[in-house]
Amino acid sequence: MPKKDPQRIARKLRLGHLRAHVLVCTGGDCGSRRQQKDALKEARRQVKELGLDRGDGRVVCTGVDCLKICHGGPIAVVWPDGTFYRDATPGNLRRIVREHVGEGRVVEELCIARPEG
């Protein structure tokens, strides 16, 4: 089988044109697997509902194995700005996607870390 070129795949997916990438812990110990999977599903649903899933400047949501903060989860992070959130339950992720990603306002009461400077 021929080796695939990751840069070619990234160009095809237009990853350089993303508005945001929401990463949700779906494999760590920060929350139950059910809650983690439901949170990811809700984040994707909210992105689609808000129309943020299309064209350049779109938003994608991905489940990741662990975000290294193994308490207070599910944990989520919004890239490229690097803001981490605790209690990223389905309801809270709905807010995070709508307010942070959609409107540009950090959800302060759920934020646990952001880049300094």
C-alpha positions in Angstrom: 0.0 0.0 0.0 1.4 3.4 -0.9 2.4 5.7 1.9 0.1 8.7 2.3 1.4 12.2 2.5 0.1 14.0 5.7 0.6 17.4 4.2 -1.5 16.5 1.1 -4.2 15.2 3.4 -4.1 18.5 5.5 -4.4 20.6 2.3 -7.3 18.5 1.1 -9.1 19.0 4.5 -8.1 22.7 4.4 -6.9 22.5 7.9 -5.0 25.8 7.5 -8.3 27.5 7.1 -10.0 26.4 10.3 -11.5 29.0 12.6 -11.2 26.7 15.6 -10.6 23.1 16.6 -12.4 21.9 19.8 -10.7 19.0 21.4 -12.6 16.9 23.9 -11.1 14.3 26.2 -12.7 11.0 25.4 -10.2 8.6 26.8 -8.8 10.0 30.0 -9.9 9.7 33.6 -11.4 13.2 33.9 -14.9 11.9 33.5 -17.0 8.9 32.6 -16.6 7.6 29.0 -20.4 8.1 28.4 -20.2 11.7 29.5 -17.1 12.3 27.4 -18.6 10.8 24.3 -21.9 12.6 24.8 -20.1 15.9 25.2 -18.2 15.4 21.9 -21.4 14.5 20.2 -23.1 17.7 21.5 -20.2 19.9 20.5 -20.4 18.5 17.0 -24.2 19.0 16.9 -23.9 22.6 18.2 -21.2 23.4 15.5 -23.5 22.1 12.8 -26.6 23.9 14.3 -24.7 27.2 14.2 -23.5 26.6 10.7 -19.9 26.7 11.8 -19.1 23.4 10.0 -18.9 24.7 6.5 -16.3 26.5 4.3 -13.2 28.3 5.2 -13.3 29.4 8.8 -15.1 26.3 9.8 -14.9 24.6 13.2 -14.1 20.9 13.8 -14.5 18.9 17.0 -12.3 15.9 17.7 -12.1 13.4 20.6 -8.7 12.9 22.0 -7.2 10.3 24.4 -6.2 12.6 27.2 -5.7 16.3 27.8 -3.5 15.7 30.9 -5.9 17.3 33.4 -7.5 14.3 35.0 -9.9 16.0 37.3 -13.0 18.1 36.9 -13.9 16.8 33.4 -14.7 16.2 30.8 -11.9 18.5 29.8 -12.0 20.4 26.5 -9.6 22.9 24.8 -10.3 25.4 22.0 -7.5 25.8 19.6 -5.8 27.8 18.2 -6.1 30.1 21.2 -5.4 27.3 23.7 -8.2 27.9 26.3 -8.9 24.9 28.5 -12.3 24.2 30.1 -13.4 22.0 33.0 -16.9 20.4 33.3 -17.2 20.2 29.5 -20.5 18.4 29.8 -22.9 18.4 26.9 -24.7 21.4 28.2 -21.5 23.3 29.0 -20.0 22.4 25.6 -23.0 23.9 24.0 -22.2 27.2 25.7 -18.5 26.9 24.9 -19.1 26.4 21.2 -21.8 29.1 21.1 -20.1 31.8 23.2 -16.4 31.1 22.8 -16.1 29.8 19.3 -19.2 31.5 17.8 -19.1 34.9 19.6 -15.4 35.1 20.7 -16.2 35.3 24.5 -14.4 32.9 26.9 -16.8 31.2 29.2 -15.0 32.5 32.3 -16.7 30.3 35.0 -15.6 27.1 33.2 -12.1 28.3 32.0 -9.2 26.7 33.8 -6.3 27.8 31.7 -5.4 30.1 28.8 -2.2 31.4 27.3 -0.6 34.1 29.3 0.6 37.3 27.7 
